[in-house]
Amino acid sequence: DSRITDDDIRLYFAVVRRSKELLEAQYTGIQFRVILWPNQHVSQQRATCEKLREGFRRMGIPVDLVEDILPGYSADRSPFILSSADHHSNANADHLLAQQVLHEIEH
Protein backbone atom coordinates (compact mmCIF):
# COMPACT_ATOMS: atom_id res chain seq x y z
CA ASP A 1 0.00 0.00 0.00
CA SER A 2 2.98 2.32 0.06
CA ARG A 3 3.11 5.10 -2.50
CA ILE A 4 5.73 4.73 -5.21
CA THR A 5 7.42 8.06 -5.84
CA ASP A 6 9.31 9.37 -8.87
CA ASP A 7 12.47 9.13 -6.74
CA ASP A 8 11.74 5.42 -6.24
CA ILE A 9 11.37 4.98 -10.00
CA ARG A 10 14.61 6.86 -10.73
CA LEU A 11 16.45 4.66 -8.21
CA TYR A 12 14.92 1.54 -9.77
CA PHE A 13 16.09 2.62 -13.24
CA ALA A 14 19.58 3.30 -11.89
CA VAL A 15 19.74 -0.21 -10.40
CA VAL A 16 18.48 -1.82 -13.61
CA ARG A 17 20.84 0.27 -15.76
CA ARG A 18 23.84 -0.72 -13.61
CA SER A 19 22.78 -4.37 -13.64
CA LYS A 20 22.60 -4.23 -17.42
CA GLU A 21 26.05 -2.65 -17.63
CA LEU A 22 27.61 -5.26 -15.34
CA LEU A 23 26.02 -8.17 -17.20
CA GLU A 24 27.00 -6.80 -20.61
CA ALA A 25 30.58 -6.33 -19.40
CA GLN A 26 30.76 -9.92 -18.17
CA TYR A 27 28.77 -11.61 -20.97
CA THR A 28 29.54 -10.17 -24.38
CA GLY A 29 26.51 -10.13 -26.66
CA ILE A 30 23.99 -10.77 -23.89
CA GLN A 31 20.41 -9.72 -24.57
CA PHE A 32 19.11 -7.83 -21.54
CA ARG A 33 15.32 -7.80 -21.15
CA VAL A 34 12.88 -6.96 -18.38
CA ILE A 35 9.85 -9.04 -17.48
CA LEU A 36 7.32 -6.63 -15.99
CA TRP A 37 4.76 -8.07 -13.61
CA PRO A 38 2.35 -5.23 -12.89
CA ASN A 39 -0.63 -5.32 -10.59
CA GLN A 40 -3.27 -3.99 -12.98
CA HIS A 41 -5.96 -3.87 -10.28
CA VAL A 42 -4.58 -0.80 -8.50
CA SER A 43 -4.86 2.44 -10.46
CA GLN A 44 -1.64 3.93 -9.05
CA GLN A 45 0.26 0.79 -9.99
CA ARG A 46 -1.08 1.02 -13.55
CA ALA A 47 0.35 4.53 -13.76
CA THR A 48 3.66 3.30 -12.32
CA CYS A 49 3.71 0.45 -14.84
CA GLU A 50 3.32 2.94 -17.69
CA LYS A 51 6.17 5.06 -16.29
CA LEU A 52 8.34 1.95 -16.13
CA ARG A 53 7.49 0.88 -19.67
CA GLU A 54 8.26 4.36 -21.00
CA GLY A 55 11.53 4.54 -19.04
CA PHE A 56 12.69 1.17 -20.31
CA ARG A 57 11.74 2.20 -23.85
CA ARG A 58 13.91 5.32 -23.50
CA MET A 59 16.74 3.17 -22.12
CA GLY A 60 16.44 0.79 -25.09
CA ILE A 61 15.57 -2.17 -22.86
CA PRO A 62 12.97 -4.57 -24.25
CA VAL A 63 10.05 -5.26 -21.90
CA ASP A 64 7.97 -8.42 -21.81
CA LEU A 65 4.66 -8.09 -19.98
CA VAL A 66 3.56 -10.99 -17.83
CA GLU A 67 0.01 -10.73 -19.13
CA ASP A 68 1.35 -11.33 -22.65
CA ILE A 69 3.19 -14.47 -21.51
CA LEU A 70 0.81 -16.16 -19.07
CA PRO A 71 -2.36 -17.35 -20.84
CA GLY A 72 -5.48 -15.81 -19.33
CA TYR A 73 -3.56 -13.84 -16.69
CA SER A 74 -5.54 -10.64 -17.25
CA ALA A 75 -8.85 -12.43 -16.66
CA ASP A 76 -7.78 -14.69 -13.77
CA ARG A 77 -4.47 -14.51 -11.90
CA SER A 78 -5.25 -17.38 -9.53
CA PRO A 79 -3.58 -20.14 -11.62
CA PHE A 80 -0.29 -18.21 -11.44
CA ILE A 81 -0.02 -17.13 -7.79
CA LEU A 82 0.80 -19.03 -4.61
CA SER A 83 -2.46 -18.20 -2.84
CA SER A 84 -5.01 -15.44 -2.29
CA ALA A 85 -2.85 -14.27 0.61
CA ASP A 86 0.47 -14.50 -1.28
CA HIS A 87 0.48 -13.18 -4.82
CA HIS A 88 4.04 -14.25 -5.62
CA SER A 89 4.38 -16.42 -8.70
CA ASN A 90 3.89 -20.16 -8.35
CA ALA A 91 5.82 -22.96 -10.09
CA ASN A 92 3.43 -22.97 -13.06
CA ALA A 93 3.98 -19.25 -13.69
CA ASP A 94 7.73 -19.56 -13.23
CA HIS A 95 7.84 -22.45 -15.70
CA LEU A 96 5.89 -20.52 -18.35
CA LEU A 97 8.05 -17.42 -17.85
CA ALA A 98 11.22 -19.50 -18.15
CA GLN A 99 9.93 -21.02 -21.39
CA GLN A 100 9.38 -17.50 -22.77
CA VAL A 101 12.90 -16.45 -21.80
CA LEU A 102 14.34 -19.52 -23.53
CA HIS A 103 12.23 -18.80 -26.60
CA GLU A 104 13.56 -15.22 -26.72
CA ILE A 105 17.16 -16.46 -26.37
CA GLU A 106 16.72 -18.95 -29.20
CA HIS A 107 15.34 -16.32 -31.60
C-alpha positions in Angstrom: 0.0 0.0 0.0 3.0 2.3 0.1 3.1 5.1 -2.5 5.7 4.7 -5.2 7.4 8.1 -5.8 9.3 9.4 -8.9 12.5 9.1 -6.7 11.7 5.4 -6.2 11.4 5.0 -10.0 14.6 6.9 -10.7 16.4 4.7 -8.2 14.9 1.5 -9.8 16.1 2.6 -13.2 19.6 3.3 -11.9 19.7 -0.2 -10.4 18.5 -1.8 -13.6 20.8 0.3 -15.8 23.8 -0.7 -13.6 22.8 -4.4 -13.6 22.6 -4.2 -17.4 26.1 -2.6 -17.6 27.6 -5.3 -15.3 26.0 -8.2 -17.2 27.0 -6.8 -20.6 30.6 -6.3 -19.4 30.8 -9.9 -18.2 28.8 -11.6 -21.0 29.5 -10.2 -24.4 26.5 -10.1 -26.7 24.0 -10.8 -23.9 20.4 -9.7 -24.6 19.1 -7.8 -21.5 15.3 -7.8 -21.1 12.9 -7.0 -18.4 9.8 -9.0 -17.5 7.3 -6.6 -16.0 4.8 -8.1 -13.6 2.4 -5.2 -12.9 -0.6 -5.3 -10.6 -3.3 -4.0 -13.0 -6.0 -3.9 -10.3 -4.6 -0.8 -8.5 -4.9 2.4 -10.5 -1.6 3.9 -9.0 0.3 0.8 -10.0 -1.1 1.0 -13.6 0.3 4.5 -13.8 3.7 3.3 -12.3 3.7 0.4 -14.8 3.3 2.9 -17.7 6.2 5.1 -16.3 8.3 1.9 -16.1 7.5 0.9 -19.7 8.3 4.4 -21.0 11.5 4.5 -19.0 12.7 1.2 -20.3 11.7 2.2 -23.8 13.9 5.3 -23.5 16.7 3.2 -22.1 16.4 0.8 -25.1 15.6 -2.2 -22.9 13.0 -4.6 -24.3 10.1 -5.3 -21.9 8.0 -8.4 -21.8 4.7 -8.1 -20.0 3.6 -11.0 -17.8 0.0 -10.7 -19.1 1.4 -11.3 -22.6 3.2 -14.5 -21.5 0.8 -16.2 -19.1 -2.4 -17.3 -20.8 -5.5 -15.8 -19.3 -3.6 -13.8 -16.7 -5.5 -10.6 -17.3 -8.9 -12.4 -16.7 -7.8 -14.7 -13.8 -4.5 -14.5 -11.9 -5.2 -17.4 -9.5 -3.6 -20.1 -11.6 -0.3 -18.2 -11.4 0.0 -17.1 -7.8 0.8 -19.0 -4.6 -2.5 -18.2 -2.8 -5.0 -15.4 -2.3 -2.8 -14.3 0.6 0.5 -14.5 -1.3 0.5 -13.2 -4.8 4.0 -14.2 -5.6 4.4 -16.4 -8.7 3.9 -20.2 -8.4 5.8 -23.0 -10.1 3.4 -23.0 -13.1 4.0 -19.2 -13.7 7.7 -19.6 -13.2 7.8 -22.5 -15.7 5.9 -20.5 -18.4 8.0 -17.4 -17.8 11.2 -19.5 -18.1 9.9 -21.0 -21.4 9.4 -17.5 -22.8 12.9 -16.5 -21.8 14.3 -19.5 -23.5 12.2 -18.8 -26.6 13.6 -15.2 -26.7 17.2 -16.5 -26.4 16.7 -19.0 -29.2 15.3 -16.3 -31.6 
